[in-house]
Amino acid sequence: MDTVATVIVWLYGLGIAAALVLLIYLIFKRIKDKKSENFEDREN
């Protein structure tokens, strides 16, 4: 029974780690996209 709890805790930890990595990636992607915006080239 102890190994089942350990596996569940590891999976939970991996899920949190994956979510944090994804969040950091999306933040840096947004910053990069924000820098490359160019409103002068827009046409109406």
C-alpha positions in Angstrom: 0.0 0.0 0.0 2.9 2.3 0.6 4.2 2.0 -2.9 0.8 3.0 -4.3 0.9 6.2 -2.3 4.4 6.9 -3.4 3.5 6.5 -7.1 0.5 8.8 -6.7 2.7 11.5 -5.0 5.3 11.2 -7.8 2.7 11.5 -10.5 1.2 14.5 -8.7 4.7 16.1 -8.5 5.4 15.4 -12.1 2.1 17.1 -13.1 2.9 20.2 -11.1 6.4 20.3 -12.6 5.1 20.0 -16.1 2.5 22.7 -15.4 5.2 25.1 -14.1 7.5 24.4 -17.1 4.6 25.1 -19.5 3.7 28.3 -17.7 7.3 29.6 -17.9 7.5 28.6 -21.6 4.2 30.5 -22.3 5.4 33.6 -20.4 8.7 33.8 -22.3 6.8 33.1 -25.6 4.4 36.0 -24.9 7.3 38.4 -24.0 9.0 37.4 -27.3 5.8 37.9 -29.3 5.2 41.2 -27.6 8.6 42.5 -28.6 8.1 41.6 -32.3 4.7 43.3 -32.6 4.7 46.0 -35.2 1.6 48.1 -35.5 3.0 50.4 -38.2 2.5 47.7 -40.8 -1.2 47.3 -40.1 -3.7 48.1 -42.9 -7.3 49.2 -42.4 
